[in-house]
Amino acid sequence: MTGALIMLVALGLDAVLGWPRPLFAAIGHPVTWIGALISKLDGWLNLDSAEPGQRRQAGVIAALAVIALVTELAWIAAWLLPGGWSGVLLGGVLAWPFVAMRSMHDHVAAVARPLGEGDLVHARHEVSMIVGRDPSRLDEAGVARAALESLAENTSDGIVAPVFWGVLLGLPGIAAYKAINTLDSMIGHRTERYEAFGWASARIDDLVNLVPARLTGLLFALTSVRPREALMTMWHDAGHHRSPNAGWPEAALAGALGVRLSGPRIYGDRVAEEPWVNDGAPDPGPKDIARGLAAYRFAMLALLLIVALSAAI
């Protein structure tokens, strides 16, 4: 119950305030603090001269060290919280930066505006802020797909998963999850440098996202105007995705909107021939991003209701 109440406070603060620029300028953001620690460990432990097995062992040590330190600090903070509603409110303030409901909406909306005005260059720039691949060669449909794919995946990683672990385990749960997710986003890549060193981070991230990713897919599907199509697409196509988890919310959103997502994409000088999600449906456009954001808002309302019901039990 306490974890759910803390998450309600955190989600409320995020919905109203986001993470204000003056606050970021003054103190930064806890995720950037975690990222700075990961960068230090990457430089110290991920040695180019080491064998793959040694780099994998070093990556396990780095991942466990980051997760343990962040969780311990969060546990101490939770232990120091006063009882009653003051503790809930303070706990919500501490959990607030670990959810990104408002910023996710704002980032995707920032792609939709220039794309709808025909300003592809500006739209590519905005989508580059939320995807990991080079958008410079994306056409209008490619930019729209990238925005919707990011919306689907980051709804799970940035909102549903941290809230899920926060409800279950309180402040230590949400902090530990963000440490794991930040590790994966920074070093969990299949590149020459991180194939071995980031192996543990990627596997741990896959594990902690198993339930939240499927829950996110259900939220998109069951709150949409096309729940049957969304559920069928999710069931049929989620397992074909490159990620064991991201395919669930992505396929649900594709089915809900009646568009196709994923497919072949360019990473650097390499073309990844990935399967389509909801193949046979039309490519998305600017209006579909707006429809995707509407679906996102309904899904987030459903999430808030679930958390509120959890708090009442």
N, C-alpha and C positions, 0 to 999 in steps of 0.2 A: 504493500500500500504506500509506504513512504517513498519508494522509488518512483511509483507512478505519479505521486503528487509533485515530486521534484521535477519530473519530466514535463508535467503540465506547466509549471512555472517557467521552465526553460523555453518551452515552445511558445508560450505567451510572450515572453520577452523578445524572442527572435522574431515572431510575427510582427510585433509593433516596432521594434528598433533595428532589427538586423544586427550587424556588428558595426557600430558607428565609426566613420572615418577618423574623427578626433580621438576616439578611444584606441583605434589601431595605431594612429600616429604616436600616441603617448606610451602604450605598453606592448604594441604588437598583437599577437594572437597566440593562444596556447599551441595550436597546431604548428605554427612557425617555430615555436620554441622546441617542440618535439622534432621538427625537421632539422633544426640546427644540430641537435644531438645526434641524429642519424647521419648527417653529413660528416660530423667529426669521426664517428665510428667507421664510416665508409673509408675515410682517408687513412685512419690508423690501421684498420684490419684487412681491408680488401686490397691486398698487395698484388701488383701485376706479376711479380716474380713467383708467386705461390702456385702450387698445383691445384687443379679443380677440387680435389677432395679437401685440401687445406682451406680453400676459399669457402667451401660449403660449411665446414666446421666453424670458420670464423663468422660466417653469416648467421649460423644458429646462435652463437654467443652474442652477436650484436642484437639480434631480434629479441632474445630472452632478456638481455640487459635493459633494453629500452622499455619493453612491456613491464618488467618487474619494477623499474624505477618509477614509471608513470603511475602504475597501479598502487604502489606503496605510498606515493605522495597523495594520491586521491583518497586512499584509505585513511591516512592521517588527517586529512582535511575533513572527511566525513566523521571521524571519531571526535574531532574537536567541535563539531556543530552542536549548538544547543538543542534541547528538546523542543517539542511542540511546533507551532506554526513558524516561529522565527527560524528554527533549523531548516524547515522545508523551504522557506523563502531564500535563505542563504545558500542552501544546497542548489536551488534552482538557478541562482545567479552564477554559481560556480559551474553548473552544467551548461548554461546558456551558450557559451562559445562553441560547444561541441555539436550543436545542431545548426543546420544551414538552410532552413526552409525558405526564408525570404530571399536570401542571396541566390539560391538556385533559380527561383522564379525570375528574379531581376536579370540574371545573366542570360537566360534563354530569351526573355522578352527583348533584351538588347540586340539579339540576333534577328528576331522577327521584324523589328521596325525598319532597319535599312533594307532588308531583303524584300519586304513588301513595297518599298519605294524604288526598287530596281537598282539599289546601290550595292552591287555584289562585292566590291572591294571592301567597303565598310563592314558588310556582313561577314566576310571571311575573317576580318580582323577580330570581330566580336566572338565568332565561334572558336577562334584560336585560343581564347581565354578559358575555354571549358573542355577542349579535347586535346589529346596527346599527339595527334598526327598533324602533318603540315596541310593546312587547308588551301594553300595558294593555287592549287589546280582544281579545286572543287567548283562545279557549276552550281546553279541555283538549287537543283534537287539534292546535290551532294551536301551543300551547306545545311539545307533543311533536315536531311537525314542525320547529319552529325549532331545538330542541335537536339533533335528528338531522342537520339540514342543516348546522348549525354544526360538529358532530362530523365530518361528511364533508369539508367544505371546509377546516377547520382542521387536519385530519390531513394534508392535502396541504401547505397553506401553513406550518403550524407545526412539522411534523416531517419528512415525506418530502422536501419540497423543500430545506430547509436541509441535511439529511443528504446528499442527492444531490449538491448543490454542494460540500459539505464533503469528500465522498469524492473528487470529481473534482479540486478545487482547494485542498483543505486549509483552513486557517484564513482566508485571504483570500476563499475561495469562500463559506464559510458567512456571514462578516461582510457581504460584498457583497450576498448574497441578502437578509439581514435588513434591510439598508438599503433595498433596492428594495421589499421587501414593506411596510416601515413607511411609506415614501413613498406607496405605493398606498393603504394603509389610512387615511392622514391626509388626503391631498389628491387622491387618484385618483377623485373622485366626480363624477357628472354633475349638479352643482348650479350655480347661477348663479356662485358664487364660484370654483368649481374646474373648471368645464367646460373652460376654456382652460388655466389654470395647471397643472392636474393631468394634462393630456393625456399628456405624455411619461412621467410616472410610471406611469400606468395601462398604457400600451403596453409599456413595458419589463417591468412585472410580468407581463403576459400572455405575453410572450416567454419569460421565464425559468421560467415554470410549465408550459409546454407538455408537457414530458416528465414531470416529477414528478406532475402531475395524472393523467395516464393511467396511470402506474405505481401511484399510490394506488388508482385504480379497480380495477386488476388485483389488487392485494393484497387488497382487500375481497372481490372476486369469487372468487378462487382459494382463499382460506382459509375461505370460508363453507360452510354446509351446503347451500346452493342455488347452486352455481357456475354452472350452466347458465342459470338464471333471471337471476342477477346479470349475467352477460356479455351476455345478450340485451337486458336493460333498458338496460345501459350503451351498447351499440351502437345501439339504437333511439332513446333519449331524450337522450343526452348533448348532441347537437348542437342540441336545442331549447331548451336552458337559456340564460338571459340572459348567462351568462359563458362564454367559449370554453374555460375550464378547469374551473370548479367543477362543471359538469354531469357530468363523468366519475366522480369519487368519489361524488357525490350519487346518480347513477343506479345505480351499482353497489351502494351500500348499500341503496337502496330495493328493488332486485331481490332482494338477499340476504335482506332482512327480509320481503318481500312486502307492503310498504306504499307509499302514495303520498306524495310530497314535493313541495315547491315550490308552484306554483299562485298564485292572486291574493294580493297582500299589500299592507299599508298602510304608506306612508312619509309621515309627517306628515299632511297633509290630502289626499294623493294615493293613489289605488288603482292599483297596477300589475297589469294583467291578464296575468300570466305563465302559461305552460302548465304543466300537471301533469307531474311525472316519475313514471312507472309508473301512469298514469291507469287507473282501473278497479279498482285494489287498494284495500283499506280504509285509513282514516286510522289513524295510529299512536296508541298510548296509552302509559301509564307502563311497562308490561311491555316494550313495543317499544324504549324507551330502554335498558332493562337488556340486551335482546338486542343492541342496537346497540353497547353498551359491550363486550359479549363478543366481537362481531365485530371491534371495534377492537383488543382485546387480542391476538386471533389474528393480525391484520394486522401489529401491531407486533412480534410474535414472528418473523413471516416477514421483516420488514424487518431485524431484528437478525441473522437468519441470513444474509441477503443481504450485509449489511455485513461480517459475519465471514468469509464466503467471499471477499469482495473483498480483505480484509486478508491472507488466506492465499495469494492468487495472486502 
